[in-house]
Amino acid sequence: MNTHTSLNRKILVIGSSNTDMVIKSTHLPRPGETVLGGTFFMNPGGKGANQAVACARLGGSVAFVCKTGNDVFGHQAFQLFDEEGIDTSFVFSDAKNPSGVALILVDDNAENCISVASGANLHLQTADIEKAVSAIENSEIVLMQLEIPLDTVEHAAKVAKSKGKTVILNPAPAPLQPLPKSILENLDLITPNETEAEIISGIAVTDEASALSAAKKICEMGVKKVIITMGSKGALIHDENTTEMIPGFKVKAVDTTAAGDCFNGALTIAISEGRILKEAVLFANRAAAISVTRQGAQSSMPYRQEVDVTIF
């Protein structure tokens, strides 16, 4: 048992749950090409579920709001959340739509390409958020992503903000258009990567200077704090008090599939413990660096004692 649990405020993750079907092979196939000789494995995934598991393994008191199908994948997901110690009171079952599935191809350089059939995730509605208002009330921090409908994210952010909660959005996968002001003005913190930051701000992010320009623009749009993740380069943090580039850790990556999810879960835990943004990002970078040295999504999420003792 780790000693940090008593410090942790309650975290509510609202988001997606998928089953990842992964094939690892020498290279990613080009259109029309068949690559033989890969290895297959199946993992629980989905950005919301990954982040909830990351938070739970790092010592958080976590509840999860999501929607799965009434099928074998949905039942498996529910059981796994339970085993991770996540509160499953608001894991809804959809009688009409199947659970979300992601097909993931990973090559020898740990690059991946992913195709997702969202299924029940796209049917997590504002009505479901209304059913989960007690979970929002009982939380301190609400963490969300964009694998569920945008109006559901918008509604949840509005409800959480109105109840004085800290609202964090990981705007991934990249939105198809700029995020509406009605979402941005209800966020305390947003954590885009370079591509996502460009879509939200309209500023191409190619280096630290352009990342800062994008971060400033996003703050002007109503978000108090911005963290732009820049892969192995690290992460740029920007708020009214601080602008700083926090370096990442150099490791040999095996599978980067859920590195961003690990980062966001760990960041949320560190913030819940009252750490300043720089310390929170350093902690998140450590956790994410461990996760990329392992296969899979949820299976790659480190436990608290590993993050506390690992030396790079």
Solvent accessible surface area in square Angstrom, and as a share of the most:
residue,aa,sasa,rsa
1,M,213,0.95
2,N,36,0.19
3,T,120,0.70
4,H,43,0.19
5,T,46,0.27
6,S,110,0.71
7,L,108,0.54
8,N,16,0.08
9,R,96,0.35
10,K,102,0.43
11,I,2,0.01
12,L,0,0.00
13,V,0,0.00
14,I,1,0.00
15,G,0,0.00
16,S,0,0.00
17,S,4,0.03
18,N,10,0.05
19,T,12,0.07
20,D,7,0.04
21,M,46,0.20
22,V,4,0.03
23,I,73,0.37
24,K,42,0.18
25,S,13,0.09
26,T,90,0.52
27,H,78,0.35
28,L,49,0.25
29,P,47,0.29
30,R,162,0.59
31,P,142,0.89
32,G,91,0.88
33,E,54,0.24
34,T,109,0.64
35,V,34,0.20
36,L,157,0.78
37,G,79,0.76
38,G,34,0.33
39,T,84,0.49
40,F,122,0.51
41,F,53,0.22
42,M,88,0.39
43,N,16,0.08
44,P,39,0.24
45,G,0,0.00
46,G,5,0.05
47,K,46,0.19
48,G,0,0.00
49,A,0,0.00
50,N,6,0.03
51,Q,0,0.00
52,A,0,0.00
53,V,1,0.00
54,A,0,0.00
55,C,0,0.00
56,A,18,0.14
57,R,37,0.14
58,L,0,0.00
59,G,7,0.06
60,G,13,0.12
61,S,46,0.30
62,V,8,0.05
63,A,18,0.14
64,F,1,0.00
65,V,0,0.00
66,C,0,0.00
67,K,25,0.11
68,T,7,0.04
69,G,1,0.01
70,N,99,0.51
71,D,39,0.20
72,V,95,0.54
73,F,44,0.18
74,G,3,0.03
75,H,108,0.48
76,Q,79,0.35
77,A,11,0.09
78,F,90,0.38
79,Q,108,0.48
80,L,62,0.31
81,F,2,0.01
82,D,84,0.43
83,E,117,0.53
84,E,44,0.20
85,G,62,0.59
86,I,5,0.03
87,D,67,0.35
88,T,19,0.11
89,S,79,0.51
90,F,39,0.16
91,V,20,0.11
92,F,36,0.15
93,S,76,0.49
94,D,14,0.07
95,A,99,0.77
96,K,186,0.79
97,N,37,0.19
98,P,86,0.54
99,S,8,0.05
100,G,0,0.00
101,V,29,0.17
102,A,4,0.03
103,L,102,0.51
104,I,4,0.02
105,L,50,0.25
106,V,0,0.00
107,D,14,0.07
108,D,89,0.46
109,N,120,0.61
110,A,3,0.02
111,E,105,0.47
112,N,42,0.22
113,C,58,0.35
114,I,80,0.40
115,S,72,0.47
116,V,66,0.38
117,A,66,0.51
118,S,30,0.19
119,G,21,0.20
120,A,0,0.00
121,N,2,0.01
122,L,96,0.48
123,H,73,0.33
124,L,0,0.00
125,Q,75,0.33
126,T,48,0.28
127,A,59,0.45
128,D,5,0.03
129,I,1,0.00
130,E,93,0.42
131,K,127,0.54
132,A,1,0.01
133,V,30,0.17
134,S,51,0.33
135,A,9,0.07
136,I,1,0.00
137,E,84,0.38
138,N,95,0.49
139,S,3,0.02
140,E,77,0.35
141,I,0,0.00
142,V,0,0.00
143,L,0,0.00
144,M,0,0.00
145,Q,0,0.00
146,L,21,0.11
147,E,31,0.14
148,I,8,0.04
149,P,28,0.17
150,L,55,0.27
151,D,82,0.43
152,T,0,0.00
153,V,0,0.00
154,E,52,0.24
155,H,50,0.22
156,A,0,0.00
157,A,0,0.00
158,K,128,0.54
159,V,19,0.11
160,A,0,0.00
161,K,55,0.23
162,S,90,0.58
163,K,78,0.33
164,G,66,0.64
165,K,29,0.12
166,T,42,0.24
167,V,0,0.00
168,I,0,0.00
169,L,0,0.00
170,N,9,0.05
171,P,0,0.00
172,A,9,0.07
173,P,63,0.40
174,A,38,0.30
175,P,12,0.08
176,L,176,0.88
177,Q,97,0.43
178,P,81,0.51
179,L,6,0.03
180,P,51,0.32
181,K,136,0.58
182,S,41,0.27
183,I,0,0.00
184,L,2,0.01
185,E,87,0.39
186,N,22,0.11
187,L,0,0.00
188,D,21,0.11
189,L,4,0.02
190,I,0,0.00
191,T,2,0.01
192,P,0,0.00
193,N,57,0.29
194,E,49,0.22
195,T,80,0.46
196,E,8,0.04
197,A,0,0.00
198,E,75,0.33
199,I,52,0.26
200,I,3,0.01
201,S,7,0.04
202,G,66,0.63
203,I,55,0.28
204,A,55,0.43
205,V,14,0.08
206,T,105,0.61
207,D,69,0.36
208,E,91,0.41
209,A,72,0.56
210,S,22,0.14
211,A,0,0.00
212,L,45,0.22
213,S,49,0.32
214,A,0,0.00
215,A,0,0.00
216,K,95,0.40
217,K,79,0.34
218,I,0,0.00
219,C,33,0.20
220,E,134,0.60
221,M,49,0.22
222,G,32,0.31
223,V,2,0.01
224,K,116,0.49
225,K,81,0.34
226,V,0,0.00
227,I,0,0.00
228,I,0,0.00
229,T,29,0.17
230,M,4,0.02
231,G,64,0.61
232,S,87,0.56
233,K,114,0.48
234,G,4,0.04
235,A,1,0.00
236,L,2,0.01
237,I,0,0.00
238,H,23,0.10
239,D,14,0.07
240,E,166,0.75
241,N,129,0.66
242,T,47,0.27
243,T,65,0.38
244,E,60,0.27
245,M,43,0.19
246,I,1,0.01
247,P,87,0.54
248,G,21,0.20
249,F,57,0.24
250,K,169,0.72
251,V,52,0.30
252,K,162,0.69
253,A,35,0.27
254,V,54,0.31
255,D,4,0.02
256,T,55,0.32
257,T,28,0.16
258,A,3,0.02
259,A,22,0.17
260,G,44,0.43
261,D,4,0.02
262,C,0,0.00
263,F,10,0.04
264,N,4,0.02
265,G,0,0.00
266,A,0,0.00
267,L,0,0.00
268,T,0,0.00
269,I,0,0.00
270,A,0,0.00
271,I,28,0.14
272,S,3,0.02
273,E,32,0.14
274,G,63,0.60
275,R,74,0.27
276,I,115,0.59
277,L,19,0.09
278,K,78,0.33
279,E,82,0.37
280,A,0,0.00
281,V,0,0.00
282,L,61,0.30
283,F,8,0.03
284,A,0,0.00
285,N,14,0.07
286,R,58,0.21
287,A,0,0.00
288,A,14,0.11
289,A,8,0.06
290,I,11,0.06
291,S,2,0.02
292,V,15,0.09
293,T,55,0.32
294,R,76,0.28
295,Q,66,0.29
296,G,3,0.02
297,A,2,0.01
298,Q,8,0.04
299,S,59,0.38
300,S,2,0.01
301,M,0,0.00
302,P,0,0.00
303,Y,99,0.38
304,R,0,0.00
305,Q,108,0.48
306,E,47,0.21
307,V,1,0.01
308,D,70,0.36
309,V,108,0.62
310,T,40,0.23
311,I,161,0.82
312,F,91,0.38
